[in-house]
Amino acid sequence: MPTVITDRKSRPVSSLVAIVVAVVTAGYMLPWAIAAVRGNRNTWSVFWVNLLLGWTVVGWVVALVMSIREHRVLGVR
């Protein structure tokens, strides 16, 4: 059987880095995803707070609280 020679090298470290970056990104954007799935009216507010201030722990927690807060009924028609 002939030996196949390719330029592809095994890179398990880069694969691990890619997985870690994907998980961290998903965790970083979690408040926005929660707001979007719940159908909150403030989904875009949560997005911008999370994107701009989420790098601080306080900003991320604020975005998370905004996303899981109960919907307030403003009026009934």
SVG drawing of the C-alpha trace seen along z (x, -y; Angstrom):
<svg xmlns="http://www.w3.org/2000/svg" viewBox="-59 -51 64 53">
<polyline fill="none" stroke="black" stroke-width="0.4" points="0.0,0.0 1.5,-3.4 2.2,-6.0 0.3,-9.2 2.3,-12.4 0.4,-15.6 1.2,-19.0 -1.4,-18.7 0.0,-18.4 -1.8,-17.4 -2.5,-20.5 -4.3,-19.4 -3.3,-22.6 -4.9,-24.9 -8.1,-22.8 -8.2,-23.1 -7.6,-26.9 -10.5,-27.2 -12.8,-25.2 -11.8,-27.4 -12.4,-30.6 -15.8,-29.4 -16.9,-28.5 -15.6,-31.8 -17.4,-33.8 -20.6,-31.9 -20.3,-32.6 -19.6,-36.2 -22.7,-36.7 -24.9,-34.5 -27.0,-37.5 -27.9,-38.6 -28.8,-35.1 -31.1,-34.7 -32.8,-38.0 -33.3,-37.0 -34.7,-33.6 -37.1,-35.0 -38.3,-37.7 -37.5,-40.6 -38.3,-44.0 -34.8,-45.2 -32.9,-42.6 -30.9,-45.3 -30.2,-47.2 -28.8,-43.9 -26.7,-43.4 -25.1,-46.8 -24.5,-46.7 -23.0,-43.2 -20.9,-44.1 -19.5,-47.4 -19.4,-46.7 -19.4,-42.9 -15.6,-42.8 -16.0,-44.1 -17.6,-41.6 -20.1,-44.3 -21.2,-45.0 -21.7,-41.3 -23.8,-40.8 -25.9,-43.9 -26.6,-42.6 -27.5,-39.2 -29.9,-40.7 -31.4,-42.8 -32.0,-39.6 -33.6,-37.5 -35.7,-40.2 -39.5,-39.6 -41.5,-41.3 -43.6,-44.1 -47.1,-44.6 -47.5,-48.2 -51.2,-48.0 -54.0,-45.8 -56.4,-46.7"/>
</svg>
